[in-house]
Amino acid sequence: MKIAIGADHAGFLLKEKLRDELRAAGHAVIDAGTTSTESVDYPDFAEKVSKYVSTGAVDKGILVCFSGVGMSIAANKVNGIRAALGTGPDEVSFVRKHNDANVLAIGAHFTDEDTAKKMTEVFLSTEFEGGRHARRVAKVAAIENHQKGQSQ
Protein backbone atom coordinates (compact mmCIF):
# COMPACT_ATOMS: atom_id res chain seq x y z
CA MET A 1 0.00 0.00 0.00
CA LYS A 2 1.13 3.56 -0.68
CA ILE A 3 0.85 5.88 2.31
CA ALA A 4 1.63 9.56 2.90
CA ILE A 5 2.56 10.54 6.44
CA GLY A 6 3.12 13.97 7.94
CA ALA A 7 3.41 15.73 11.25
CA ASP A 8 4.10 19.04 12.87
CA HIS A 9 6.83 19.51 15.47
CA ALA A 10 4.70 18.02 18.27
CA GLY A 11 4.07 14.86 16.26
CA PHE A 12 7.52 14.56 14.68
CA LEU A 13 8.98 11.85 16.92
CA LEU A 14 5.90 9.61 16.71
CA LYS A 15 5.69 10.19 12.94
CA GLU A 16 9.27 9.01 12.54
CA LYS A 17 8.53 5.79 14.43
CA LEU A 18 5.32 5.14 12.49
CA ARG A 19 7.04 5.84 9.16
CA ASP A 20 9.82 3.36 9.95
CA GLU A 21 7.28 0.77 11.08
CA LEU A 22 5.26 1.19 7.87
CA ARG A 23 8.33 0.82 5.69
CA ALA A 24 9.44 -2.26 7.63
CA ALA A 25 5.99 -3.75 6.93
CA GLY A 26 6.60 -3.27 3.20
CA HIS A 27 4.51 -0.18 2.52
CA ALA A 28 5.66 2.55 0.16
CA VAL A 29 5.74 5.68 2.32
CA ILE A 30 5.93 9.31 1.31
CA ASP A 31 7.16 11.40 4.23
CA ALA A 32 5.62 14.85 3.82
CA GLY A 33 7.53 16.27 6.82
CA THR A 34 8.26 17.90 9.13
CA THR A 35 11.90 16.99 9.61
CA SER A 36 12.53 18.09 13.20
CA THR A 37 10.97 19.24 16.46
CA GLU A 38 11.41 22.88 15.43
CA SER A 39 8.08 24.73 15.55
CA VAL A 40 6.04 24.60 12.32
CA ASP A 41 2.40 25.08 11.33
CA TYR A 42 0.31 21.89 11.23
CA PRO A 43 -2.00 22.98 8.37
CA ASP A 44 0.93 22.91 5.94
CA PHE A 45 1.50 19.21 6.56
CA ALA A 46 -2.18 18.33 6.71
CA GLU A 47 -2.61 19.88 3.28
CA LYS A 48 0.40 18.08 1.78
CA VAL A 49 -0.69 14.65 2.97
CA SER A 50 -4.33 15.28 2.05
CA LYS A 51 -3.46 16.34 -1.48
CA TYR A 52 -1.50 13.12 -1.98
CA VAL A 53 -4.61 11.21 -0.90
CA SER A 54 -7.17 13.30 -2.80
CA THR A 55 -5.25 13.04 -6.08
CA GLY A 56 -4.85 9.29 -5.75
CA ALA A 57 -1.06 9.48 -5.52
CA VAL A 58 -1.36 7.39 -2.33
CA ASP A 59 -3.99 5.08 -0.89
CA LYS A 60 -4.22 6.60 2.58
CA GLY A 61 -2.74 9.31 4.78
CA ILE A 62 -1.59 9.53 8.37
CA LEU A 63 -1.15 12.80 10.28
CA VAL A 64 0.32 13.40 13.72
CA CYS A 65 0.22 16.55 15.85
CA PHE A 66 -0.15 17.35 19.55
CA SER A 67 -3.84 16.45 19.84
CA GLY A 68 -4.66 15.21 16.32
CA VAL A 69 -7.57 17.62 16.21
CA GLY A 70 -5.89 20.43 14.29
CA MET A 71 -4.62 18.03 11.66
CA SER A 72 -8.04 16.44 11.21
CA ILE A 73 -9.75 19.82 10.87
CA ALA A 74 -7.22 21.06 8.30
CA ALA A 75 -7.20 17.79 6.36
CA ASN A 76 -10.98 17.81 6.06
CA LYS A 77 -10.81 21.12 4.19
CA VAL A 78 -9.27 19.30 1.21
CA ASN A 79 -11.86 18.03 -1.26
CA GLY A 80 -12.40 14.28 -1.00
CA ILE A 81 -10.76 13.85 2.38
CA ARG A 82 -12.47 12.03 5.21
CA ALA A 83 -10.01 12.51 8.06
CA ALA A 84 -10.78 11.03 11.45
CA LEU A 85 -9.13 11.48 14.80
CA GLY A 86 -8.14 8.10 16.17
CA THR A 87 -8.14 7.55 19.91
CA GLY A 88 -8.05 3.76 19.96
CA PRO A 89 -8.02 0.73 17.66
CA ASP A 90 -11.74 -0.04 18.04
CA GLU A 91 -12.74 3.48 17.06
CA VAL A 92 -10.34 3.42 14.10
CA SER A 93 -11.93 0.18 12.93
CA PHE A 94 -15.31 1.88 12.81
CA VAL A 95 -14.12 5.03 11.03
CA ARG A 96 -12.85 2.74 8.28
CA LYS A 97 -15.87 0.39 8.21
CA HIS A 98 -18.57 3.04 8.46
CA ASN A 99 -17.04 6.33 7.30
CA ASP A 100 -14.43 5.15 4.79
CA ALA A 101 -11.90 7.46 6.44
CA ASN A 102 -8.92 7.93 4.15
CA VAL A 103 -6.76 9.95 6.55
CA LEU A 104 -6.02 9.04 10.16
CA ALA A 105 -5.07 11.81 12.59
CA ILE A 106 -3.23 10.89 15.78
CA GLY A 107 -2.56 13.02 18.85
CA ALA A 108 1.03 12.37 19.92
CA HIS A 109 0.49 13.84 23.38
CA PHE A 110 -2.44 11.52 24.12
CA THR A 111 -1.38 8.35 22.28
CA ASP A 112 1.46 6.06 23.26
CA GLU A 113 3.62 4.53 20.56
CA ASP A 114 2.15 1.02 20.83
CA THR A 115 -1.41 2.31 20.54
CA ALA A 116 -0.47 4.51 17.58
CA LYS A 117 1.10 1.52 15.82
CA LYS A 118 -1.98 -0.62 16.48
CA MET A 119 -4.34 2.13 15.26
CA THR A 120 -2.25 2.50 12.11
CA GLU A 121 -2.35 -1.25 11.50
CA VAL A 122 -6.14 -1.32 11.97
CA PHE A 123 -6.57 1.76 9.75
CA LEU A 124 -4.67 0.15 6.90
CA SER A 125 -6.17 -3.34 7.18
CA THR A 126 -9.86 -2.54 7.74
CA GLU A 127 -12.08 -2.38 4.68
CA PHE A 128 -15.02 -0.04 4.15
CA GLU A 129 -18.29 -2.01 4.55
CA GLY A 130 -20.24 -0.09 1.92
CA GLY A 131 -23.98 -0.78 1.93
CA ARG A 132 -25.93 1.73 4.00
CA HIS A 133 -22.63 3.37 4.93
CA ALA A 134 -21.87 4.12 1.26
CA ARG A 135 -25.12 6.07 1.04
CA ARG A 136 -24.06 8.17 4.04
CA VAL A 137 -20.55 8.77 2.75
CA ALA A 138 -22.09 9.86 -0.57
CA LYS A 139 -24.25 12.37 1.31
CA VAL A 140 -21.15 13.80 2.98
CA ALA A 141 -19.53 14.13 -0.46
CA ALA A 142 -22.68 15.86 -1.73
CA ILE A 143 -22.41 18.44 1.06
CA GLU A 144 -18.77 18.98 0.17
CA ASN A 145 -19.58 19.39 -3.53
CA HIS A 146 -22.45 21.76 -2.76
CA GLN A 147 -20.16 23.93 -0.64
CA LYS A 148 -17.52 23.89 -3.36
CA GLY A 149 -20.12 25.03 -5.90
CA GLN A 150 -21.18 27.94 -3.67
CA SER A 151 -17.64 29.22 -3.29
CA GLN A 152 -17.10 29.53 -7.04
C-alpha positions as CSV (number, residue, x, y, z in Angstrom):
1,M,0.0,0.0,0.0
2,K,1.1,3.6,-0.7
3,I,0.8,5.9,2.3
4,A,1.6,9.6,2.9
5,I,2.6,10.5,6.4
6,G,3.1,14.0,7.9
7,A,3.4,15.7,11.3
8,D,4.1,19.0,12.9
9,H,6.8,19.5,15.5
10,A,4.7,18.0,18.3
11,G,4.1,14.9,16.3
12,F,7.5,14.6,14.7
13,L,9.0,11.8,16.9
14,L,5.9,9.6,16.7
15,K,5.7,10.2,12.9
16,E,9.3,9.0,12.5
17,K,8.5,5.8,14.4
18,L,5.3,5.1,12.5
19,R,7.0,5.8,9.2
20,D,9.8,3.4,9.9
21,E,7.3,0.8,11.1
22,L,5.3,1.2,7.9
23,R,8.3,0.8,5.7
24,A,9.4,-2.3,7.6
25,A,6.0,-3.7,6.9
26,G,6.6,-3.3,3.2
27,H,4.5,-0.2,2.5
28,A,5.7,2.5,0.2
29,V,5.7,5.7,2.3
30,I,5.9,9.3,1.3
31,D,7.2,11.4,4.2
32,A,5.6,14.9,3.8
33,G,7.5,16.3,6.8
34,T,8.3,17.9,9.1
35,T,11.9,17.0,9.6
36,S,12.5,18.1,13.2
37,T,11.0,19.2,16.5
38,E,11.4,22.9,15.4
39,S,8.1,24.7,15.6
40,V,6.0,24.6,12.3
41,D,2.4,25.1,11.3
42,Y,0.3,21.9,11.2
43,P,-2.0,23.0,8.4
44,D,0.9,22.9,5.9
45,F,1.5,19.2,6.6
46,A,-2.2,18.3,6.7
47,E,-2.6,19.9,3.3
48,K,0.4,18.1,1.8
49,V,-0.7,14.7,3.0
50,S,-4.3,15.3,2.1
51,K,-3.5,16.3,-1.5
52,Y,-1.5,13.1,-2.0
53,V,-4.6,11.2,-0.9
54,S,-7.2,13.3,-2.8
55,T,-5.2,13.0,-6.1
56,G,-4.9,9.3,-5.7
57,A,-1.1,9.5,-5.5
58,V,-1.4,7.4,-2.3
59,D,-4.0,5.1,-0.9
60,K,-4.2,6.6,2.6
61,G,-2.7,9.3,4.8
62,I,-1.6,9.5,8.4
63,L,-1.1,12.8,10.3
64,V,0.3,13.4,13.7
65,C,0.2,16.5,15.9
66,F,-0.2,17.3,19.6
67,S,-3.8,16.4,19.8
68,G,-4.7,15.2,16.3
69,V,-7.6,17.6,16.2
70,G,-5.9,20.4,14.3
71,M,-4.6,18.0,11.7
72,S,-8.0,16.4,11.2
73,I,-9.7,19.8,10.9
74,A,-7.2,21.1,8.3
75,A,-7.2,17.8,6.4
76,N,-11.0,17.8,6.1
77,K,-10.8,21.1,4.2
78,V,-9.3,19.3,1.2
79,N,-11.9,18.0,-1.3
80,G,-12.4,14.3,-1.0
81,I,-10.8,13.8,2.4
82,R,-12.5,12.0,5.2
83,A,-10.0,12.5,8.1
84,A,-10.8,11.0,11.4
85,L,-9.1,11.5,14.8
86,G,-8.1,8.1,16.2
87,T,-8.1,7.5,19.9
88,G,-8.1,3.8,20.0
89,P,-8.0,0.7,17.7
90,D,-11.7,0.0,18.0
91,E,-12.7,3.5,17.1
92,V,-10.3,3.4,14.1
93,S,-11.9,0.2,12.9
94,F,-15.3,1.9,12.8
95,V,-14.1,5.0,11.0
96,R,-12.8,2.7,8.3
97,K,-15.9,0.4,8.2
98,H,-18.6,3.0,8.5
99,N,-17.0,6.3,7.3
100,D,-14.4,5.2,4.8
101,A,-11.9,7.5,6.4
102,N,-8.9,7.9,4.1
103,V,-6.8,9.9,6.5
104,L,-6.0,9.0,10.2
105,A,-5.1,11.8,12.6
106,I,-3.2,10.9,15.8
107,G,-2.6,13.0,18.9
108,A,1.0,12.4,19.9
109,H,0.5,13.8,23.4
110,F,-2.4,11.5,24.1
111,T,-1.4,8.4,22.3
112,D,1.5,6.1,23.3
113,E,3.6,4.5,20.6
114,D,2.2,1.0,20.8
115,T,-1.4,2.3,20.5
116,A,-0.5,4.5,17.6
117,K,1.1,1.5,15.8
118,K,-2.0,-0.6,16.5
119,M,-4.3,2.1,15.3
120,T,-2.3,2.5,12.1
121,E,-2.4,-1.2,11.5
122,V,-6.1,-1.3,12.0
123,F,-6.6,1.8,9.8
124,L,-4.7,0.1,6.9
125,S,-6.2,-3.3,7.2
126,T,-9.9,-2.5,7.7
127,E,-12.1,-2.4,4.7
128,F,-15.0,0.0,4.1
129,E,-18.3,-2.0,4.5
130,G,-20.2,-0.1,1.9
131,G,-24.0,-0.8,1.9
132,R,-25.9,1.7,4.0
133,H,-22.6,3.4,4.9
134,A,-21.9,4.1,1.3
135,R,-25.1,6.1,1.0
136,R,-24.1,8.2,4.0
137,V,-20.6,8.8,2.7
138,A,-22.1,9.9,-0.6
139,K,-24.3,12.4,1.3
140,V,-21.1,13.8,3.0
141,A,-19.5,14.1,-0.5
142,A,-22.7,15.9,-1.7
143,I,-22.4,18.4,1.1
144,E,-18.8,19.0,0.2
145,N,-19.6,19.4,-3.5
146,H,-22.5,21.8,-2.8
147,Q,-20.2,23.9,-0.6
148,K,-17.5,23.9,-3.4
149,G,-20.1,25.0,-5.9
150,Q,-21.2,27.9,-3.7
151,S,-17.6,29.2,-3.3
152,Q,-17.1,29.5,-7.0
